[in-house]
Amino acid sequence: MNELKPCPFCGGEADVMDNSNEQVSYRAFGYGTRGYPTWYRCYCKNCGSVGATARIEKDCQNNTTYERWAKEQAIDMWNRRSK
């Protein structure tokens, strides 16, 4: 997995967040009601700047969820906008 670059605005440390703590329905993903993320995005711990959202896709034919791919995609999108 790629390492997160510093924030392009303030140079602060970046991190990855997901929505696994939100109380939303995950029935479309076949998981039940909570505890599994449906998206990832990166943010700056210092200034709060937020990167683009990478949604987790599910292939219903193969019953495969592309969670790792979505996390890597969020990191790649953040790193592209860094200095």
N, C-alpha and C positions, 0 to 999 in steps of 0.2 A: 504494500500500500504506500502511496505517496505521502511525504511529510508535508504538513501544512506550512505555508509561508506566512510571514507576519502580515498584519493588517495593512492594506495599501494606503489607508488614511492616517493612522496614528502610529503604525509600527508595533502595535500591541500583539500579544499572544492570541492565536486563534484556536478554536476548538470546534468539534462537530456535535450537533444536537439532533435529536429525533423527537417524534411525538408519541413515544411509547407510554407516557404518563397521562395523556389526554384521555378523557372518557368519551370515546367515540366508538362507533360500531366497526368492527373489522370483519363483518360477515362476508364481504366481497373477497377477502383473503382467506376465508375458511378457518379463521383462528378463534372465533368466539367473540368476546366483547372488549377485552383490553389487554395491554401488556406487550403488544407487538407493534413496532413502528410501521408507518406507511410512507414516511418521507425522512430525508436527512437534509440538513443544511449546515453550513459553517458560519461562525460568528466570531466577532472580536470580543475577548473578555474585558478589554479596556474601554472602548468607545461604544460597543454594542452594534457596530455595523454588521449587517447580515448579508450572506451570499445567496445565490440562487437555490431553489429547492429542487432536489432530485427525488422523484417519486419511485417507490418500490413497485415493480411490475410483477404480476403473477401470470404465468402461462398455464391456463386451465387445462389444456390438452395434456401437458406433461406433469402437471401439479408441481411446478417448480417456481420458487420465488427468488427474485434477483436482488436480495438485500445487500450483499457485499458489493455488487456492481453499483447499486445506487449510492452507497457510502463513498466509494471511490470516485464516482461521477461528481458528487458534491465537492469533494476535495479538489478534483481537477478544475471545476468551475471557479472555485475560490482562488486557486493558484494562478489561473489565467489572468485574473484582474489585479494581482499583486505586482509590485514594482519589480 
